[in-house]
Amino acid sequence: MSPDDALSSFAVEAYKVAYQEGELPAQVMMADVTLFNQETTTDMERTQFWTMPDAEDVLQECHYIDFDGACKGN
């Protein structure tokens, strides 16, 4: 767990991951989400949506961003 409780990591003993050195439990990392206000998205940031035909709809539905930048709805 991180000092500010924003990131937690868990080992899942029921699922193993095989490495050259042997097997270890699968790891799950969970992070807090960040509130997202689409009105503060700059024009420069919006250019990153150039391949998404429904980019404006996605931004309108986005309320949170998780640790890897994925947009989440309500």
N, CA, C and O atoms as a Maestro MAE file, in Angstrom:
{
 s_m_m2io_version
 :::
 2.0.0
}

f_m_ct {
 s_m_title
 :::
 protein
 m_atom[296] {
  # First column is atom index #
  i_m_mmod_type
  r_m_x_coord
  r_m_y_coord
  r_m_z_coord
  i_m_residue_number
  s_m_chain_name
  s_m_pdb_residue_name
  s_m_pdb_atom_name
  i_m_atomic_number
  :::
  1 25 0.846 -1.170 0.000 1 A "MET " " N  " 7
  2 3 0.000 0.000 0.000 1 A "MET " " CA " 6
  3 2 0.896 1.239 0.000 1 A "MET " " C  " 6
  4 15 1.951 1.254 0.635 1 A "MET " " O  " 8
  5 25 0.470 2.262 -0.710 2 A "SER " " N  " 7
  6 3 1.257 3.493 -0.761 2 A "SER " " CA " 6
  7 2 1.013 4.309 0.506 2 A "SER " " C  " 6
  8 15 0.007 4.106 1.185 2 A "SER " " O  " 8
  9 25 1.910 5.219 0.829 3 A "PRO " " N  " 7
  10 3 1.765 6.015 2.052 3 A "PRO " " CA " 6
  11 2 0.449 6.787 2.136 3 A "PRO " " C  " 6
  12 15 -0.088 6.970 3.228 3 A "PRO " " O  " 8
  13 25 -0.072 7.238 1.005 4 A "ASP " " N  " 7
  14 3 -1.319 8.010 1.046 4 A "ASP " " CA " 6
  15 2 -2.542 7.153 0.713 4 A "ASP " " C  " 6
  16 15 -3.617 7.689 0.445 4 A "ASP " " O  " 8
  17 25 -2.387 5.833 0.727 5 A "ASP " " N  " 7
  18 3 -3.459 4.870 0.451 5 A "ASP " " CA " 6
  19 2 -4.046 5.012 -0.952 5 A "ASP " " C  " 6
  20 15 -5.168 4.564 -1.189 5 A "ASP " " O  " 8
  21 25 -3.322 5.618 -1.880 6 A "ALA " " N  " 7
  22 3 -3.817 5.796 -3.238 6 A "ALA " " CA " 6
  23 2 -3.552 4.578 -4.115 6 A "ALA " " C  " 6
  24 15 -4.150 4.449 -5.184 6 A "ALA " " O  " 8
  25 25 -2.672 3.688 -3.684 7 A "LEU " " N  " 7
  26 3 -2.336 2.511 -4.475 7 A "LEU " " CA " 6
  27 2 -2.190 1.315 -3.549 7 A "LEU " " C  " 6
  28 15 -1.441 1.348 -2.572 7 A "LEU " " O  " 8
  29 25 -2.920 0.260 -3.877 8 A "SER " " N  " 7
  30 3 -2.858 -0.970 -3.092 8 A "SER " " CA " 6
  31 2 -2.460 -2.118 -3.994 8 A "SER " " C  " 6
  32 15 -2.834 -2.142 -5.166 8 A "SER " " O  " 8
  33 25 -1.713 -3.065 -3.471 9 A "SER " " N  " 7
  34 3 -1.283 -4.236 -4.220 9 A "SER " " CA " 6
  35 2 -1.626 -5.482 -3.414 9 A "SER " " C  " 6
  36 15 -1.403 -5.538 -2.204 9 A "SER " " O  " 8
  37 25 -2.175 -6.485 -4.109 10 A "PHE " " N  " 7
  38 3 -2.573 -7.724 -3.461 10 A "PHE " " CA " 6
  39 2 -2.031 -8.914 -4.230 10 A "PHE " " C  " 6
  40 15 -1.966 -8.882 -5.459 10 A "PHE " " O  " 8
  41 25 -1.645 -9.954 -3.527 11 A "ALA " " N  " 7
  42 3 -1.260 -11.221 -4.146 11 A "ALA " " CA " 6
  43 2 -2.471 -12.138 -4.100 11 A "ALA " " C  " 6
  44 15 -3.110 -12.285 -3.058 11 A "ALA " " O  " 8
  45 25 -2.781 -12.752 -5.229 12 A "VAL " " N  " 7
  46 3 -3.927 -13.660 -5.315 12 A "VAL " " CA " 6
  47 2 -3.381 -15.081 -5.386 12 A "VAL " " C  " 6
  48 15 -2.991 -15.555 -6.453 12 A "VAL " " O  " 8
  49 25 -3.360 -15.745 -4.254 13 A "GLU " " N  " 7
  50 3 -2.756 -17.074 -4.144 13 A "GLU " " CA " 6
  51 2 -3.431 -18.120 -5.030 13 A "GLU " " C  " 6
  52 15 -2.789 -19.092 -5.429 13 A "GLU " " O  " 8
  53 25 -4.708 -17.939 -5.342 14 A "ALA " " N  " 7
  54 3 -5.441 -18.931 -6.145 14 A "ALA " " CA " 6
  55 2 -4.979 -18.966 -7.599 14 A "ALA " " C  " 6
  56 15 -5.231 -19.941 -8.306 14 A "ALA " " O  " 8
  57 25 -4.314 -17.921 -8.044 15 A "TYR " " N  " 7
  58 3 -3.852 -17.839 -9.429 15 A "TYR " " CA " 6
  59 2 -2.354 -17.631 -9.453 15 A "TYR " " C  " 6
  60 15 -1.834 -16.708 -8.826 15 A "TYR " " O  " 8
  61 25 -1.666 -18.487 -10.174 16 A "LYS " " N  " 7
  62 3 -0.206 -18.416 -10.247 16 A "LYS " " CA " 6
  63 2 0.241 -17.920 -11.609 16 A "LYS " " C  " 6
  64 15 -0.400 -18.182 -12.626 16 A "LYS " " O  " 8
  65 25 1.351 -17.199 -11.611 17 A "VAL " " N  " 7
  66 3 1.986 -16.733 -12.831 17 A "VAL " " CA " 6
  67 2 3.321 -17.456 -12.934 17 A "VAL " " C  " 6
  68 15 4.098 -17.483 -11.979 17 A "VAL " " O  " 8
  69 25 3.586 -18.050 -14.114 18 A "ALA " " N  " 7
  70 3 4.812 -18.824 -14.300 18 A "ALA " " CA " 6
  71 2 5.928 -17.927 -14.834 18 A "ALA " " C  " 6
  72 15 5.775 -17.263 -15.859 18 A "ALA " " O  " 8
  73 25 7.041 -17.923 -14.124 19 A "TYR " " N  " 7
  74 3 8.247 -17.214 -14.538 19 A "TYR " " CA " 6
  75 2 9.357 -18.238 -14.714 19 A "TYR " " C  " 6
  76 15 9.208 -19.382 -14.285 19 A "TYR " " O  " 8
  77 25 10.458 -17.856 -15.329 20 A "GLN " " N  " 7
  78 3 11.578 -18.780 -15.479 20 A "GLN " " CA " 6
  79 2 12.062 -19.278 -14.124 20 A "GLN " " C  " 6
  80 15 12.487 -20.426 -13.996 20 A "GLN " " O  " 8
  81 25 11.998 -18.420 -13.117 21 A "GLU " " N  " 7
  82 3 12.489 -18.765 -11.783 21 A "GLU " " CA " 6
  83 2 11.483 -19.583 -10.985 21 A "GLU " " C  " 6
  84 15 11.817 -20.090 -9.914 21 A "GLU " " O  " 8
  85 25 10.267 -19.720 -11.480 22 A "GLY " " N  " 7
  86 3 9.231 -20.460 -10.763 22 A "GLY " " CA " 6
  87 2 7.902 -19.731 -10.810 22 A "GLY " " C  " 6
  88 15 7.749 -18.747 -11.533 22 A "GLY " " O  " 8
  89 25 6.945 -20.216 -10.037 23 A "GLU " " N  " 7
  90 3 5.611 -19.616 -10.002 23 A "GLU " " CA " 6
  91 2 5.455 -18.677 -8.811 23 A "GLU " " C  " 6
  92 15 5.988 -18.916 -7.727 23 A "GLU " " O  " 8
  93 25 4.713 -17.612 -9.044 24 A "LEU " " N  " 7
  94 3 4.380 -16.659 -7.992 24 A "LEU " " CA " 6
  95 2 2.894 -16.345 -8.079 24 A "LEU " " C  " 6
  96 15 2.290 -16.507 -9.140 24 A "LEU " " O  " 8
  97 25 2.294 -15.896 -6.974 25 A "PRO " " N  " 7
  98 3 0.888 -15.499 -7.028 25 A "PRO " " CA " 6
  99 2 0.692 -14.305 -7.962 25 A "PRO " " C  " 6
  100 15 1.559 -13.437 -8.068 25 A "PRO " " O  " 8
  101 25 -0.452 -14.275 -8.632 26 A "ALA " " N  " 7
  102 3 -0.796 -13.125 -9.476 26 A "ALA " " CA " 6
  103 2 -0.907 -11.892 -8.588 26 A "ALA " " C  " 6
  104 15 -1.313 -11.978 -7.430 26 A "ALA " " O  " 8
  105 25 -0.541 -10.754 -9.146 27 A "GLN " " N  " 7
  106 3 -0.606 -9.492 -8.416 27 A "GLN " " CA " 6
  107 2 -1.734 -8.631 -8.976 27 A "GLN " " C  " 6
  108 15 -1.928 -8.556 -10.189 27 A "GLN " " O  " 8
  109 25 -2.460 -7.994 -8.096 28 A "VAL " " N  " 7
  110 3 -3.511 -7.065 -8.481 28 A "VAL " " CA " 6
  111 2 -3.175 -5.718 -7.860 28 A "VAL " " C  " 6
  112 15 -2.928 -5.619 -6.658 28 A "VAL " " O  " 8
  113 25 -3.168 -4.690 -8.687 29 A "MET " " N  " 7
  114 3 -2.931 -3.340 -8.180 29 A "MET " " CA " 6
  115 2 -4.199 -2.529 -8.371 29 A "MET " " C  " 6
  116 15 -4.806 -2.533 -9.442 29 A "MET " " O  " 8
  117 25 -4.579 -1.846 -7.331 30 A "MET " " N  " 7
  118 3 -5.777 -1.016 -7.373 30 A "MET " " CA " 6
  119 2 -5.398 0.392 -6.950 30 A "MET " " C  " 6
  120 15 -4.667 0.589 -5.980 30 A "MET " " O  " 8
  121 25 -5.907 1.371 -7.694 31 A "ALA " " N  " 7
  122 3 -5.582 2.764 -7.402 31 A "ALA " " CA " 6
  123 2 -6.864 3.567 -7.263 31 A "ALA " " C  " 6
  124 15 -7.921 3.196 -7.772 31 A "ALA " " O  " 8
  125 25 -6.731 4.674 -6.559 32 A "ASP " " N  " 7
  126 3 -7.841 5.608 -6.484 32 A "ASP " " CA " 6
  127 2 -8.125 6.160 -7.874 32 A "ASP " " C  " 6
  128 15 -7.264 6.136 -8.753 32 A "ASP " " O  " 8
  129 25 -9.314 6.644 -8.054 33 A "VAL " " N  " 7
  130 3 -9.656 7.317 -9.309 33 A "VAL " " CA " 6
  131 2 -9.563 8.819 -9.098 33 A "VAL " " C  " 6
  132 15 -9.640 9.308 -7.971 33 A "VAL " " O  " 8
  133 25 -9.400 9.533 -10.182 34 A "THR " " N  " 7
  134 3 -9.306 10.985 -10.156 34 A "THR " " CA " 6
  135 2 -10.558 11.549 -10.806 34 A "THR " " C  " 6
  136 15 -10.966 11.094 -11.875 34 A "THR " " O  " 8
  137 25 -11.160 12.528 -10.171 35 A "LEU " " N  " 7
  138 3 -12.303 13.187 -10.790 35 A "LEU " " CA " 6
  139 2 -11.858 13.825 -12.093 35 A "LEU " " C  " 6
  140 15 -10.759 14.372 -12.182 35 A "LEU " " O  " 8
  141 25 -12.717 13.755 -13.105 36 A "PHE " " N  " 7
  142 3 -12.402 14.291 -14.419 36 A "PHE " " CA " 6
  143 2 -13.432 15.337 -14.797 36 A "PHE " " C  " 6
  144 15 -14.634 15.076 -14.756 36 A "PHE " " O  " 8
  145 25 -12.970 16.508 -15.162 37 A "ASN " " N  " 7
  146 3 -13.845 17.577 -15.619 37 A "ASN " " CA " 6
  147 2 -13.495 17.847 -17.073 37 A "ASN " " C  " 6
  148 15 -12.456 18.438 -17.368 37 A "ASN " " O  " 8
  149 25 -14.364 17.413 -17.985 38 A "GLN " " N  " 7
  150 3 -14.037 17.520 -19.400 38 A "GLN " " CA " 6
  151 2 -13.898 18.967 -19.857 38 A "GLN " " C  " 6
  152 15 -13.277 19.230 -20.887 38 A "GLN " " O  " 8
  153 25 -14.459 19.898 -19.117 39 A "GLU " " N  " 7
  154 3 -14.347 21.313 -19.484 39 A "GLU " " CA " 6
  155 2 -12.925 21.840 -19.329 39 A "GLU " " C  " 6
  156 15 -12.573 22.854 -19.932 39 A "GLU " " O  " 8
  157 25 -12.103 21.163 -18.526 40 A "THR " " N  " 7
  158 3 -10.724 21.609 -18.339 40 A "THR " " CA " 6
  159 2 -9.760 20.934 -19.315 40 A "THR " " C  " 6
  160 15 -8.559 21.200 -19.274 40 A "THR " " O  " 8
  161 25 -10.266 20.073 -20.182 41 A "THR " " N  " 7
  162 3 -9.425 19.409 -21.175 41 A "THR " " CA " 6
  163 2 -9.025 20.427 -22.239 41 A "THR " " C  " 6
  164 15 -9.879 21.065 -22.854 41 A "THR " " O  " 8
  165 25 -7.740 20.568 -22.444 42 A "THR " " N  " 7
  166 3 -7.250 21.563 -23.397 42 A "THR " " CA " 6
  167 2 -7.424 21.087 -24.839 42 A "THR " " C  " 6
  168 15 -7.617 19.899 -25.098 42 A "THR " " O  " 8
  169 25 -7.354 22.032 -25.764 43 A "ASP " " N  " 7
  170 3 -7.425 21.679 -27.185 43 A "ASP " " CA " 6
  171 2 -6.290 20.740 -27.562 43 A "ASP " " C  " 6
  172 15 -6.477 19.828 -28.366 43 A "ASP " " O  " 8
  173 25 -5.118 20.959 -26.987 44 A "MET " " N  " 7
  174 3 -3.977 20.086 -27.265 44 A "MET " " CA " 6
  175 2 -4.271 18.650 -26.814 44 A "MET " " C  " 6
  176 15 -3.979 17.698 -27.539 44 A "MET " " O  " 8
  177 25 -4.842 18.500 -25.629 45 A "GLU " " N  " 7
  178 3 -5.193 17.160 -25.143 45 A "GLU " " CA " 6
  179 2 -6.264 16.524 -26.029 45 A "GLU " " C  " 6
  180 15 -6.220 15.320 -26.281 45 A "GLU " " O  " 8
  181 25 -7.206 17.307 -26.495 46 A "ARG " " N  " 7
  182 3 -8.268 16.785 -27.366 46 A "ARG " " CA " 6
  183 2 -7.714 16.261 -28.691 46 A "ARG " " C  " 6
  184 15 -8.333 15.393 -29.307 46 A "ARG " " O  " 8
  185 25 -6.567 16.761 -29.144 47 A "THR " " N  " 7
  186 3 -6.004 16.256 -30.395 47 A "THR " " CA " 6
  187 2 -5.603 14.786 -30.282 47 A "THR " " C  " 6
  188 15 -5.437 14.111 -31.298 47 A "THR " " O  " 8
  189 25 -5.449 14.290 -29.069 48 A "GLN " " N  " 7
  190 3 -5.080 12.897 -28.871 48 A "GLN " " CA " 6
  191 2 -6.238 11.942 -29.166 48 A "GLN " " C  " 6
  192 15 -6.043 10.727 -29.204 48 A "GLN " " O  " 8
  193 25 -7.420 12.475 -29.373 49 A "PHE " " N  " 7
  194 3 -8.598 11.672 -29.687 49 A "PHE " " CA " 6
  195 2 -8.852 11.592 -31.197 49 A "PHE " " C  " 6
  196 15 -9.950 11.218 -31.608 49 A "PHE " " O  " 8
  197 25 -7.886 11.927 -32.010 50 A "TRP " " N  " 7
  198 3 -8.104 12.063 -33.436 50 A "TRP " " CA " 6
  199 2 -8.578 10.786 -34.122 50 A "TRP " " C  " 6
  200 15 -9.171 10.874 -35.197 50 A "TRP " " O  " 8
  201 25 -8.349 9.620 -33.561 51 A "THR " " N  " 7
  202 3 -8.812 8.376 -34.189 51 A "THR " " CA " 6
  203 2 -10.172 7.919 -33.672 51 A "THR " " C  " 6
  204 15 -10.705 6.913 -34.142 51 A "THR " " O  " 8
  205 25 -10.732 8.637 -32.721 52 A "MET " " N  " 7
  206 3 -12.015 8.241 -32.131 52 A "MET " " CA " 6
  207 2 -13.153 9.066 -32.725 52 A "MET " " C  " 6
  208 15 -13.238 10.270 -32.484 52 A "MET " " O  " 8
  209 25 -14.024 8.428 -33.498 53 A "PRO " " N  " 7
  210 3 -15.125 9.186 -34.092 53 A "PRO " " CA " 6
  211 2 -16.108 9.718 -33.044 53 A "PRO " " C  " 6
  212 15 -16.791 10.711 -33.294 53 A "PRO " " O  " 8
  213 25 -16.188 9.077 -31.881 54 A "ASP " " N  " 7
  214 3 -17.128 9.492 -30.834 54 A "ASP " " CA " 6
  215 2 -16.429 10.122 -29.630 54 A "ASP " " C  " 6
  216 15 -16.902 10.008 -28.499 54 A "ASP " " O  " 8
  217 25 -15.309 10.780 -29.881 55 A "ALA " " N  " 7
  218 3 -14.492 11.331 -28.793 55 A "ALA " " CA " 6
  219 2 -15.269 12.295 -27.906 55 A "ALA " " C  " 6
  220 15 -15.160 12.219 -26.682 55 A "ALA " " O  " 8
  221 25 -16.031 13.179 -28.477 56 A "GLU " " N  " 7
  222 3 -16.783 14.144 -27.667 56 A "GLU " " CA " 6
  223 2 -17.811 13.450 -26.789 56 A "GLU " " C  " 6
  224 15 -18.033 13.868 -25.652 56 A "GLU " " O  " 8
  225 25 -18.444 12.390 -27.299 57 A "ASP " " N  " 7
  226 3 -19.396 11.627 -26.487 57 A "ASP " " CA " 6
  227 2 -18.693 10.946 -25.321 57 A "ASP " " C  " 6
  228 15 -19.206 10.925 -24.202 57 A "ASP " " O  " 8
  229 25 -17.518 10.389 -25.589 58 A "VAL " " N  " 7
  230 3 -16.743 9.727 -24.531 58 A "VAL " " CA " 6
  231 2 -16.384 10.745 -23.449 58 A "VAL " " C  " 6
  232 15 -16.528 10.465 -22.259 58 A "VAL " " O  " 8
  233 25 -15.919 11.923 -23.859 59 A "LEU " " N  " 7
  234 3 -15.562 12.955 -22.883 59 A "LEU " " CA " 6
  235 2 -16.769 13.395 -22.069 59 A "LEU " " C  " 6
  236 15 -16.641 13.648 -20.871 59 A "LEU " " O  " 8
  237 25 -17.917 13.489 -22.680 60 A "GLN " " N  " 7
  238 3 -19.127 13.897 -21.967 60 A "GLN " " CA " 6
  239 2 -19.531 12.866 -20.919 60 A "GLN " " C  " 6
  240 15 -20.065 13.227 -19.870 60 A "GLN " " O  " 8
  241 25 -19.282 11.588 -21.191 61 A "GLU " " N  " 7
  242 3 -19.661 10.511 -20.269 61 A "GLU " " CA " 6
  243 2 -18.602 10.222 -19.209 61 A "GLU " " C  " 6
  244 15 -18.862 9.505 -18.243 61 A "GLU " " O  " 8
  245 25 -17.421 10.776 -19.393 62 A "CYS " " N  " 7
  246 3 -16.321 10.494 -18.476 62 A "CYS " " CA " 6
  247 2 -16.448 11.329 -17.203 62 A "CYS " " C  " 6
  248 15 -16.583 12.552 -17.257 62 A "CYS " " O  " 8
  249 25 -16.403 10.649 -16.062 63 A "HIS " " N  " 7
  250 3 -16.476 11.339 -14.772 63 A "HIS " " CA " 6
  251 2 -15.244 11.086 -13.907 63 A "HIS " " C  " 6
  252 15 -14.933 11.867 -13.008 63 A "HIS " " O  " 8
  253 25 -14.541 9.979 -14.190 64 A "TYR " " N  " 7
  254 3 -13.356 9.599 -13.416 64 A "TYR " " CA " 6
  255 2 -12.304 9.051 -14.356 64 A "TYR " " C  " 6
  256 15 -12.619 8.521 -15.421 64 A "TYR " " O  " 8
  257 25 -11.051 9.184 -13.951 65 A "ILE " " N  " 7
  258 3 -9.947 8.575 -14.678 65 A "ILE " " CA " 6
  259 2 -9.219 7.672 -13.697 65 A "ILE " " C  " 6
  260 15 -8.888 8.087 -12.587 65 A "ILE " " O  " 8
  261 25 -8.966 6.409 -14.120 66 A "ASP " " N  " 7
  262 3 -8.257 5.513 -13.218 66 A "ASP " " CA " 6
  263 2 -6.755 5.659 -13.422 66 A "ASP " " C  " 6
  264 15 -6.307 6.514 -14.186 66 A "ASP " " O  " 8
  265 25 -5.976 4.822 -12.736 67 A "PHE " " N  " 7
  266 3 -4.535 5.002 -12.710 67 A "PHE " " CA " 6
  267 2 -3.863 4.871 -14.063 67 A "PHE " " C  " 6
  268 15 -2.778 5.419 -14.255 67 A "PHE " " O  " 8
  269 25 -4.470 4.163 -15.013 68 A "ASP " " N  " 7
  270 3 -3.845 4.026 -16.318 68 A "ASP " " CA " 6
  271 2 -4.447 4.974 -17.356 68 A "ASP " " C  " 6
  272 15 -4.198 4.831 -18.554 68 A "ASP " " O  " 8
  273 25 -5.233 5.934 -16.893 69 A "GLY " " N  " 7
  274 3 -5.775 6.938 -17.792 69 A "GLY " " CA " 6
  275 2 -7.083 6.565 -18.459 69 A "GLY " " C  " 6
  276 15 -7.585 7.311 -19.299 69 A "GLY " " O  " 8
  277 25 -7.642 5.421 -18.095 70 A "ALA " " N  " 7
  278 3 -8.905 4.993 -18.693 70 A "ALA " " CA " 6
  279 2 -10.060 5.805 -18.118 70 A "ALA " " C  " 6
  280 15 -10.138 6.042 -16.912 70 A "ALA " " O  " 8
  281 25 -10.934 6.215 -18.988 71 A "CYS " " N  " 7
  282 3 -12.072 7.024 -18.600 71 A "CYS " " CA " 6
  283 2 -13.194 6.131 -18.068 71 A "CYS " " C  " 6
  284 15 -13.495 5.095 -18.662 71 A "CYS " " O  " 8
  285 25 -13.803 6.519 -16.975 72 A "LYS " " N  " 7
  286 3 -14.887 5.749 -16.358 72 A "LYS " " CA " 6
  287 2 -16.141 6.610 -16.287 72 A "LYS " " C  " 6
  288 15 -16.060 7.820 -16.081 72 A "LYS " " O  " 8
  289 25 -17.288 5.987 -16.457 73 A "GLY " " N  " 7
  290 3 -18.562 6.691 -16.377 73 A "GLY " " CA " 6
  291 2 -18.985 6.920 -14.930 73 A "GLY " " C  " 6
  292 15 -18.156 6.960 -14.022 73 A "GLY " " O  " 8
  293 25 -20.283 7.066 -14.740 74 A "ASN " " N  " 7
  294 3 -20.809 7.362 -13.393 74 A "ASN " " CA " 6
  295 2 -20.323 6.391 -12.396 74 A "ASN " " C  " 6
  296 15 -20.667 6.491 -11.218 74 A "ASN " " O  " 8
  :::
 }
 m_bond[295] {
  # First column is bond index #
  i_m_from
  i_m_to
  i_m_order
  :::
  1 1 2 1
  2 2 3 1
  3 3 4 2
  4 3 5 1
  5 5 6 1
  6 6 7 1
  7 7 8 2
  8 7 9 1
  9 9 10 1
  10 10 11 1
  11 11 12 2
  12 11 13 1
  13 13 14 1
  14 14 15 1
  15 15 16 2
  16 15 17 1
  17 17 18 1
  18 18 19 1
  19 19 20 2
  20 19 21 1
  21 21 22 1
  22 22 23 1
  23 23 24 2
  24 23 25 1
  25 25 26 1
  26 26 27 1
  27 27 28 2
  28 27 29 1
  29 29 30 1
  30 30 31 1
  31 31 32 2
  32 31 33 1
  33 33 34 1
  34 34 35 1
  35 35 36 2
  36 35 37 1
  37 37 38 1
  38 38 39 1
  39 39 40 2
  40 39 41 1
  41 41 42 1
  42 42 43 1
  43 43 44 2
  44 43 45 1
  45 45 46 1
  46 46 47 1
  47 47 48 2
  48 47 49 1
  49 49 50 1
  50 50 51 1
  51 51 52 2
  52 51 53 1
  53 53 54 1
  54 54 55 1
  55 55 56 2
  56 55 57 1
  57 57 58 1
  58 58 59 1
  59 59 60 2
  60 59 61 1
  61 61 62 1
  62 62 63 1
  63 63 64 2
  64 63 65 1
  65 65 66 1
  66 66 67 1
  67 67 68 2
  68 67 69 1
  69 69 70 1
  70 70 71 1
  71 71 72 2
  72 71 73 1
  73 73 74 1
  74 74 75 1
  75 75 76 2
  76 75 77 1
  77 77 78 1
  78 78 79 1
  79 79 80 2
  80 79 81 1
  81 81 82 1
  82 82 83 1
  83 83 84 2
  84 83 85 1
  85 85 86 1
  86 86 87 1
  87 87 88 2
  88 87 89 1
  89 89 90 1
  90 90 91 1
  91 91 92 2
  92 91 93 1
  93 93 94 1
  94 94 95 1
  95 95 96 2
  96 95 97 1
  97 97 98 1
  98 98 99 1
  99 99 100 2
  100 99 101 1
  101 101 102 1
  102 102 103 1
  103 103 104 2
  104 103 105 1
  105 105 106 1
  106 106 107 1
  107 107 108 2
  108 107 109 1
  109 109 110 1
  110 110 111 1
  111 111 112 2
  112 111 113 1
  113 113 114 1
  114 114 115 1
  115 115 116 2
  116 115 117 1
  117 117 118 1
  118 118 119 1
  119 119 120 2
  120 119 121 1
  121 121 122 1
  122 122 123 1
  123 123 124 2
  124 123 125 1
  125 125 126 1
  126 126 127 1
  127 127 128 2
  128 127 129 1
  129 129 130 1
  130 130 131 1
  131 131 132 2
  132 131 133 1
  133 133 134 1
  134 134 135 1
  135 135 136 2
  136 135 137 1
  137 137 138 1
  138 138 139 1
  139 139 140 2
  140 139 141 1
  141 141 142 1
  142 142 143 1
  143 143 144 2
  144 143 145 1
  145 145 146 1
  146 146 147 1
  147 147 148 2
  148 147 149 1
  149 149 150 1
  150 150 151 1
  151 151 152 2
  152 151 153 1
  153 153 154 1
  154 154 155 1
  155 155 156 2
  156 155 157 1
  157 157 158 1
  158 158 159 1
  159 159 160 2
  160 159 161 1
  161 161 162 1
  162 162 163 1
  163 163 164 2
  164 163 165 1
  165 165 166 1
  166 166 167 1
  167 167 168 2
  168 167 169 1
  169 169 170 1
  170 170 171 1
  171 171 172 2
  172 171 173 1
  173 173 174 1
  174 174 175 1
  175 175 176 2
  176 175 177 1
  177 177 178 1
  178 178 179 1
  179 179 180 2
  180 179 181 1
  181 181 182 1
  182 182 183 1
  183 183 184 2
  184 183 185 1
  185 185 186 1
  186 186 187 1
  187 187 188 2
  188 187 189 1
  189 189 190 1
  190 190 191 1
  191 191 192 2
  192 191 193 1
  193 193 194 1
  194 194 195 1
  195 195 196 2
  196 195 197 1
  197 197 198 1
  198 198 199 1
  199 199 200 2
  200 199 201 1
  201 201 202 1
  202 202 203 1
  203 203 204 2
  204 203 205 1
  205 205 206 1
  206 206 207 1
  207 207 208 2
  208 207 209 1
  209 209 210 1
  210 210 211 1
  211 211 212 2
  212 211 213 1
  213 213 214 1
  214 214 215 1
  215 215 216 2
  216 215 217 1
  217 217 218 1
  218 218 219 1
  219 219 220 2
  220 219 221 1
  221 221 222 1
  222 222 223 1
  223 223 224 2
  224 223 225 1
  225 225 226 1
  226 226 227 1
  227 227 228 2
  228 227 229 1
  229 229 230 1
  230 230 231 1
  231 231 232 2
  232 231 233 1
  233 233 234 1
  234 234 235 1
  235 235 236 2
  236 235 237 1
  237 237 238 1
  238 238 239 1
  239 239 240 2
  240 239 241 1
  241 241 242 1
  242 242 243 1
  243 243 244 2
  244 243 245 1
  245 245 246 1
  246 246 247 1
  247 247 248 2
  248 247 249 1
  249 249 250 1
  250 250 251 1
  251 251 252 2
  252 251 253 1
  253 253 254 1
  254 254 255 1
  255 255 256 2
  256 255 257 1
  257 257 258 1
  258 258 259 1
  259 259 260 2
  260 259 261 1
  261 261 262 1
  262 262 263 1
  263 263 264 2
  264 263 265 1
  265 265 266 1
  266 266 267 1
  267 267 268 2
  268 267 269 1
  269 269 270 1
  270 270 271 1
  271 271 272 2
  272 271 273 1
  273 273 274 1
  274 274 275 1
  275 275 276 2
  276 275 277 1
  277 277 278 1
  278 278 279 1
  279 279 280 2
  280 279 281 1
  281 281 282 1
  282 282 283 1
  283 283 284 2
  284 283 285 1
  285 285 286 1
  286 286 287 1
  287 287 288 2
  288 287 289 1
  289 289 290 1
  290 290 291 1
  291 291 292 2
  292 291 293 1
  293 293 294 1
  294 294 295 1
  295 295 296 2
  :::
 }
}
